[in-house]
């Protein structure tokens, strides 16, 4: 613990030493010389010498006796040195505790996410958080909407990443990132090589998707409702990852959000942009009246950064890997 030397004009107020002055006195006590203290604190010898004269003069007592070039603690200052050592140890303990907190040691961050964000975006954000807090433990849960409410209200976790918001008096929703929809097909499908596709072209093919009455499924169905087109889903699944797996089997095509599509296997699936406006918002939900921990705040920042980056890129790549 090295502290800068006090300025020459700094006073020892009412017999009290500052932490910087305590560090100087201790360095002299430990090393037994001005030269040794200067080396410990990585400062000049004249600076240490001036500081010691100033401290002793201000206190009105001699802390050290000079014997053959050595600084020997004065008998009357033994009690003071004992207290200085105790203060130093407490400061050291405090710095170690702060260091552990900075690394996330002995802390577990509990967070949740709906499946559409958990599949591709959460791992990227978690990796970024772990790079910052090497010792942080994390507990990640994938939640359905009805589970997310209880997860927050009973304190199982700090926050949940959601692709929709609810009206609930005890839950606070904050914007996360804006997303959009894409068309997902098997690589050998006629639409796979297209640069973009319209909603009216999508409905001409068998559709696989999420139940339209589901909050997440409603995001996909809304584009067809707005265009006055039928959204006839021949195979329904609960999660976007399941929908993508069914598409890969050649059972139909699907409309999914760009975050789910970000990490789909491109050797089996093609992601094609949709020409119509399909923008939607995502949110971070937490208990109203609470403040997120610094670890949770960092997680939200990293998740927002990753999602914004994915959404800002050209959303589709054809089966040849070209944008």
C-alpha angles and dihedrals in degrees: 000000000000119000128187116259116261117253114264091246094052110119130215097234117217093338093306123135124214120229089254091054091046089054091052094049091047092049090055091045093050097043098036093221144064091240092052092048090050090054092048092051095035093234136116123284094233089054092054091045093051092046093052093050089049094049095047092044093050093046092046093224136093112245097184138031115218109229121172092332093312127114107228119187110254114241092237090056097054093103091049092052091050090054092045090054090050092050090048091052092049091050090048090050090049092051091049091050091050090048091052090050091049089054092045092241115172090006127116119199112206116199137159138204141185112250096254092063097031096061102063111358103046096059091053093050092044091052090053092049091049091052088057097041106035096181098041116123117213134199113197123188129188108218140189117223095262090050093049093063094054091041090061100036098050092043100246088140142001102243146353128218108225137183092213139026133235135206104248125146094215099046126076119208121201125184115263110174140320117247139180139207132260136190115246121202139163112268093250094051118115091241094051096089096046121115089218140346136212126231090244089058093048094056090055088075132061108275131218117192155123122299104274092225090060112095091237093043089051090064090060095042095050095076092058093045090051091051093045092244128141115253099206108173112194094188122029125198134180099230135041092233089059091048090053092050090053091049089052088058090060095248094130143302130280146203113230137165119267092244093058090044094050096087102029114134104264092197087071105022138049123209114208125189118242116229098215122080107269101165118153135168131241126204146199112230123202138156112286115248095026131105121226117240118252088254093054091046090053090050091052091049092051093045091050090049093051094045093046090051093051093046093049094055124085098280101217138055122184123229091271089062094247120139 
